[in-house]
């Protein structure tokens, strides 16, 4: 039995070239400041963004009662239903912030999905080294990851010796898990979010061009 779909927040684009179905991270919903800024930056690059809340997050928004995210299979089912509900009028890409990006990466085999984008991939829990990359060896489509160099869920140093054939990493200078750099870097979170959006847009352009 299909689960009820939560409301979709849409950022339209002036000369739209693709649609990105974007899921939130574990602790903040689709309308968080980060998600709003990222969606706006993507829309400015002609990517129509559809943001949605997983059911557990929508319950928290509606009732004020916080709960932990459910297990991955249920999150995958919810995300898959959003994919199935997306119109076929534009090339479809999927992705998400942290946990949302991880869920999206597990749906790479979906026939409608052109590629996957993760914004701050949770390679492991902070200070723990139980890696969440087993499925990287069997991805059915390309996975693009924009990652802060200081991300406690997977730093540039930790990942220096790792590579996967279908995964492309783009490092954001001095960024943490929310793409916030230190003041001494001379950069801002807004600049790093914009850089992540530009990486996404450029990658989509290359995929669409290759498909012609």
C-alpha positions in Angstrom: 0.0 0.0 0.0 1.6 3.4 -1.0 2.4 5.8 1.8 0.8 9.2 1.7 3.0 11.8 -0.1 4.0 14.9 1.7 3.7 18.3 0.1 6.4 19.3 -2.4 8.0 22.8 -2.3 9.0 23.9 -5.8 11.6 26.4 -6.9 11.0 27.2 -10.5 13.6 28.3 -13.0 13.5 30.8 -15.8 14.9 28.6 -18.6 14.6 25.2 -16.9 16.8 22.4 -18.2 16.2 19.7 -15.6 14.4 18.8 -12.4 16.1 17.8 -9.1 14.1 16.0 -6.5 15.8 17.1 -3.3 15.5 15.4 0.2 16.5 16.9 3.5 19.0 15.7 6.2 18.1 13.8 9.3 17.7 16.8 11.6 16.2 19.6 9.6 13.4 19.6 7.0 12.9 20.7 3.4 12.3 24.3 4.4 15.5 24.7 6.5 17.7 27.7 5.7 20.3 25.4 4.0 17.7 23.7 1.8 16.2 27.1 0.9 19.6 28.6 -0.1 20.6 25.5 -2.0 17.3 25.3 -3.9 17.5 29.0 -4.8 21.1 28.7 -6.1 20.1 25.7 -8.2 17.1 27.4 -9.6 19.3 30.4 -10.6 21.2 27.9 -12.7 18.0 26.7 -14.5 17.4 23.6 -12.4 13.8 23.2 -11.1 14.0 22.0 -7.5 11.3 19.9 -5.9 11.9 19.6 -2.1 9.9 17.3 0.1 9.8 16.1 3.7 10.0 12.5 4.8 6.9 11.5 6.8 8.7 11.5 10.2 9.9 15.1 9.6 6.4 16.2 8.5 5.0 14.7 11.7 7.5 16.8 13.7 6.6 19.9 11.8 2.8 19.3 12.3 2.9 18.1 16.0 6.2 19.4 17.5 7.0 15.9 18.5 10.5 14.9 17.3 11.4 11.4 16.4 14.3 9.6 14.8 14.3 8.8 11.1 13.0 5.4 10.3 15.2 2.6 8.8 16.6 3.1 5.3 14.1 0.8 3.5 11.2 2.9 4.5 13.0 6.1 3.5 13.8 4.6 0.2 10.2 3.7 -0.3 9.1 7.2 0.4 11.7 8.7 -1.9 10.8 6.2 -4.6 7.2 7.2 -4.5 8.2 10.9 -4.9 10.2 9.8 -8.0 7.2 7.9 -9.4 5.0 11.0 -8.8 7.3 13.3 -10.6 6.2 14.3 -14.2 8.2 13.1 -17.1 8.4 16.5 -18.8 12.0 17.1 -17.8 15.2 15.1 -17.3 15.0 13.9 -13.6 17.9 14.0 -11.1 17.7 13.1 -7.5 19.7 14.1 -4.4 19.7 15.4 -0.9 21.4 16.9 2.0 23.4 14.4 4.1 20.9 11.5 4.9 18.7 12.6 2.0 21.7 12.2 -0.3 22.4 8.8 1.1 18.8 7.6 0.5 18.9 9.1 -3.1 22.2 7.2 -3.8 20.4 3.9 -3.0 17.8 4.6 -5.7 20.3 5.0 -8.5 18.8 2.0 -10.3 15.5 3.8 -10.7 14.8 3.9 -14.5 13.7 7.6 -14.4 16.8 8.9 -12.6 19.6 10.3 -14.7 22.1 10.8 -11.9 22.4 11.4 -8.1 23.7 14.4 -6.2 24.7 14.3 -2.5 25.3 17.6 -0.6 27.5 16.5 2.3 27.4 12.8 2.1 27.4 11.0 5.6 30.3 8.6 4.9 30.3 7.6 8.6 28.9 9.0 11.9 31.3 11.6 13.5 34.2 9.9 15.3 33.0 6.5 14.1 34.4 4.6 11.1 31.4 2.4 10.1 31.5 3.4 6.5 28.2 3.8 4.5 29.6 3.1 1.1 29.0 -0.6 0.4 26.5 0.2 -2.3 29.0 2.5 -4.1 30.4 -0.6 -5.9 27.0 -1.3 -7.6 25.6 2.1 -8.4 23.4 2.0 -11.5 24.0 5.7 -12.3 26.6 8.4 -11.5 26.8 9.8 -8.0 28.2 13.3 -7.6 29.1 14.5 -4.1 29.8 18.0 -2.9 31.6 17.7 0.4 33.1 20.2 2.8 36.8 19.5 3.4 36.3 19.5 7.2 33.1 17.5 7.2 33.1 15.4 10.3 31.0 12.8 8.4 33.9 12.3 6.0 36.9 14.7 5.6 39.1 15.2 2.6 42.0 13.6 4.4 39.9 10.5 5.3 38.8 10.1 1.8 42.1 10.9 0.1 43.0 7.2 -0.7 39.4 6.2 -1.7 37.8 6.2 -5.0 34.8 4.6 -6.7 34.4 4.4 -10.5 30.9 6.0 -10.5 31.5 8.6 -7.8 32.7 12.1 -8.4 33.9 14.2 -5.5 33.9 18.0 -5.4 35.6 19.5 -2.4 34.4 22.7 -0.8 37.3 24.7 0.7 37.3 24.6 4.5 33.6 23.6 4.7 32.0 21.6 7.4 28.9 19.3 7.1 26.7 22.3 6.5 29.2 23.9 4.2 30.2 26.5 6.8 33.9 27.5 6.5 35.9 29.1 9.3 36.2 32.9 9.4 40.0 32.7 8.7 39.3 31.0 5.3 37.9 34.3 4.0 34.9 32.4 2.6 31.2 32.2 3.6 28.6 29.5 3.7 26.7 31.2 1.0 29.7 31.0 -1.3 30.2 27.3 -0.7 26.5 26.6 -1.2 26.8 28.5 -4.5 29.9 26.5 -5.4 28.0 23.2 -4.7 25.1 24.4 -6.9 27.5 25.3 -9.7 29.1 21.8 -9.5 25.6 20.3 -9.7 24.6 22.4 -12.7 27.9 21.8 -14.6 27.5 18.0 -14.0 23.9 18.1 -15.3 25.0 20.0 -18.4 27.6 17.3 -19.1 25.1 14.5 -18.7 22.5 16.2 -20.9 25.1 16.9 -23.6 26.3 13.3 -23.6 22.8 12.1 -24.0 22.2 14.0 -27.2 
